[in-house]
Amino acid sequence: MRPRKAGSSFVSLTFVLLLGAPAMADDSLRDLQIDNSIIPAELANNAILLRERVLLDNLPVDIVESITTEVGPRRVGTEGDKRAIAWAQAKFEELGFDRVWAEEFTVDRGWIRGDAKAEIVSPYPQNLVLTALGYSVGTNGDLVGEVAEFATFDDLLAVPAGDSLKGKIAFVSFSMADYVPSPGESELGGYGQGTRARGRGHVEAAKRGAEAIVIRSVGIDNNRNGHTGGGYGYEDGVRKIPAAALSAPDAILLQNMLSRGGPVTMKLNMTSEITGPVVGANVIGEITGRDGSDEYLVLGAHLDSWDDGTGAIDDGAGVGSMMATAALIGQMDQRPRRSIRVILFGAEEIGLVGVQAYAKAHREELNDHLLGAEVDGGGGRINTLTSGVGDASVAVVREMYKLIAPLGIEWSDANDATGDSDMSVLGRAGMPALGFNQNSNDYFMYHHTSNDTFDKIIPEDMRYLTAAYATIFYVAAELDIDFRK
């Protein structure tokens, strides 16, 4: 077993054995009714031992603490991002990964957040709390305009293009917290609806003559801070207007003023600024398999974060769980049969830029990516596993699933997973994938805000999250399976 560096919290296999894990494993194998023609009994037994060991290990939490303390916010192209890239390479080395490297890419624009202030000028003068949406232009001094409210993004789109909103500040008041999904719609349907205005509202409002756009923050909290996001840029030939997100309490306050029937005038002052190209990087660590092949399994998370908080749940939790998953597999008595590659993608928050660079650079090798998955939903436990593999491999994944069912995880028969966030780009390109649906916990209360900090991490949940991934990917790395078939 390759030792972890001093100061680690690794729980040895011997310690697990002393806790009575062999009896636990034997009972589990009987109860789970594993098909040993697919997963040999010794492999299943080792997987259960690993699962129980990970549940006792604080490594994923330690990694999140490390990145949030030693690096903090890490928006692509910033000094924080540069520190994160160096941190990730050093952490991979510390954890005993066999190969570690970074692959740089260029982002066509950088951004300075600056300050963002807002106030109601009339009829009820009050200050408002808001934050600039990613890569917004500034106001070039004070910008004053009458507020025009739209309950949804579709309501804004229904306004004719031209000068309909000339001189006005568009306000999309859609509330994710109050959204009720339609039958069959994902529980994240409200987030999808909210991000339409966040990602495209500045372009559509400008087409209708607006001077600026503010939206209710895309989240479910009632804290008086804004949720940033966006970063998808402006459209050629369309005037660039400022875009910002009001805190939920201030969006409600603004609605209350508007409900009284008279005009409401707002003043904005934003000093954000778009700059020239910046450089980011994907950081990759690999546990080299013992069979010597060029095939590998892929675990993903995104290294970058928005700059208001310290990026603990989005996506420090993913970084911690994925690094720990591979490291703990690599620290077993025998290294995995196939290699495990952990990719910490850069520039996810501004439109999956890093993974697109990775896919382009590795397009000749994508057939060697045997199976992939990503954590980008905070540190909550897994509740459902969905496969996205060849038809003949579904039965194999189903047997693998039985090993994590005791963690409170359900099975989905859909077989349509493509991987989350960055990994979905590789999944749509043909890489087999697994979908690990997570409990959201309080993710949408904190993500993209100044409250996305380490104290929001729930250690036990992080251990359960990591145990699910470690168990599945350990078995997948040991089996001689082509998951495309």
ZIZI-V553922 format. One record per residue. OMEGA is omega in degrees with one decimal (* if undefined). Layout:
[[OMEGA] [OMEGA]]
This chain:
[[178.3] [-174.8] [170.7] [-178.8] [178.0] [179.3] [-179.2] [179.1] [-175.7] [178.1] [-174.3] [177.4] [178.7] [179.8] [178.3] [178.7] [179.3] [178.9] [178.7] [-177.4] [-179.9] [178.1] [178.0] [-179.2] [-179.8] [178.9] [-178.5] [-179.5] [177.5] [-176.0] [-174.4] [178.1] [178.2] [174.8] [-174.5] [171.0] [176.8] [177.6] [-179.3] [-174.8] [-179.1] [178.9] [178.8] [179.2] [178.2] [179.8] [179.1] [175.3] [177.6] [179.8] [-178.3] [179.0] [-179.8] [178.9] [178.9] [-171.4] [-176.3] [-175.0] [-178.9] [178.6] [178.9] [-179.0] [178.1] [177.6] [-178.5] [-175.3] [-179.7] [179.9] [-172.0] [-179.6] [-177.3] [-177.6] [-170.5] [174.8] [-172.3] [176.9] [-179.6] [175.7] [176.0] [177.8] [178.2] [176.9] [-179.7] [179.7] [177.5] [178.6] [-176.5] [179.1] [179.0] [-179.0] [174.9] [179.4] [-179.7] [-177.1] [173.8] [176.1] [-174.7] [179.1] [179.9] [176.9] [177.0] [178.2] [-176.9] [173.7] [-179.3] [172.5] [-170.1] [179.9] [169.5] [-175.2] [171.2] [-175.8] [-177.2] [-179.8] [177.1] [179.3] [177.7] [175.0] [171.8] [-179.4] [179.3] [6.9] [-175.4] [-174.5] [177.2] [173.2] [177.2] [177.6] [179.8] [177.2] [177.8] [170.4] [-171.2] [173.6] [173.1] [168.9] [175.8] [-178.6] [-177.0] [-176.6] [179.8] [175.8] [-176.7] [178.8] [175.2] [-177.5] [174.1] [-174.3] [173.4] [-174.7] [-179.8] [175.8] [178.1] [177.2] [174.7] [-179.7] [-178.7] [178.4] [-178.5] [175.3] [-179.2] [-176.5] [-176.3] [-177.1] [-176.8] [177.8] [-174.0] [172.8] [179.3] [-179.7] [176.1] [-170.5] [-179.0] [-178.5] [174.0] [-176.9] [-176.3] [-175.1] [177.6] [-178.7] [175.8] [-179.1] [179.9] [-179.4] [177.9] [176.2] [177.8] [-179.0] [178.8] [177.0] [178.0] [178.5] [-178.9] [-177.5] [175.8] [178.0] [-179.5] [-175.0] [-171.5] [-173.5] [-177.8] [178.9] [-175.9] [176.9] [178.8] [178.9] [-178.5] [172.0] [-177.0] [178.3] [-179.4] [174.1] [169.1] [177.8] [166.8] [-178.2] [179.2] [-178.2] [-176.5] [-175.6] [172.5] [177.4] [-177.9] [169.3] [-175.9] [172.9] [177.5] [-178.5] [-178.5] [179.5] [-175.8] [170.0] [179.9] [-177.4] [179.1] [178.4] [178.2] [-178.2] [179.2] [178.4] [179.9] [179.3] [-177.1] [179.3] [176.5] [170.3] [-179.0] [179.0] [-179.3] [173.4] [177.6] [177.5] [179.3] [176.8] [179.0] [177.3] [-178.8] [-177.4] [-179.0] [168.1] [-177.9] [178.2] [176.9] [-177.9] [-178.4] [172.5] [177.1] [170.0] [-177.5] [-178.6] [178.5] [-172.8] [174.5] [-179.4] [-179.4] [-176.3] [176.1] [-179.1] [172.9] [179.9] [164.4] [178.8] [-170.8] [173.7] [-174.8] [167.0] [-173.0] [-179.0] [-176.8] [-178.6] [175.3] [-178.4] [177.1] [179.0] [-177.8] [172.9] [-169.6] [174.6] [-174.7] [170.6] [176.9] [-174.8] [-176.4] [175.7] [169.3] [-165.0] [178.5] [178.9] [178.2] [173.2] [-178.5] [179.9] [-177.6] [5.6] [175.2] [178.4] [176.8] [178.1] [-178.2] [-177.2] [-177.6] [175.5] [-178.9] [178.8] [-178.4] [-178.9] [-178.1] [172.5] [-178.8] [-178.9] [174.5] [-175.7] [177.8] [179.3] [-178.0] [-179.1] [178.2] [-179.1] [174.7] [-177.7] [174.6] [179.7] [174.0] [-172.4] [172.9] [170.8] [174.2] [-171.5] [-178.7] [173.2] [174.8] [-175.9] [-176.6] [-178.9] [176.5] [175.2] [179.0] [-179.2] [178.5] [-177.9] [-174.3] [-174.2] [179.3] [-175.9] [-172.5] [176.0] [177.6] [176.8] [-169.4] [-175.9] [-177.4] [175.4] [-176.5] [171.3] [174.7] [179.5] [-178.1] [-175.7] [-178.8] [179.6] [174.4] [175.8] [-177.2] [173.9] [177.1] [177.4] [173.0] [-171.7] [175.3] [-174.3] [-177.4] [-177.8] [-177.9] [-179.8] [178.5] [179.3] [178.9] [176.9] [176.1] [-179.8] [-177.6] [-178.2] [179.3] [178.2] [179.0] [176.6] [179.9] [-174.2] [177.7] [178.3] [174.7] [179.4] [-170.4] [-175.5] [-180.0] [-178.5] [173.7] [-175.2] [-177.7] [170.2] [-177.9] [-174.2] [179.1] [177.1] [178.1] [178.3] [178.4] [177.1] [174.3] [178.6] [172.7] [-174.1] [172.6] [176.4] [177.4] [-179.4] [-175.0] [163.9] [-175.4] [-174.6] [179.6] [-173.6] [-174.5] [168.8] [-169.4] [-169.1] [-177.7] [179.1] [175.3] [179.1] [177.3] [-173.5] [-169.9] [-177.8] [179.1] [178.8] [177.4] [-171.7] [-178.2] [178.2] [177.5] [178.7] [177.4] [177.7] [-177.1] [179.6] [179.4] [-179.8] [-177.2] [-179.0] [-177.2] [-174.5] [171.4] [-180.0] [179.8] [-179.6] [-178.4] [-176.0] [176.3] [-173.5] [168.4] [-173.0] [174.4] [-172.6] [*]]
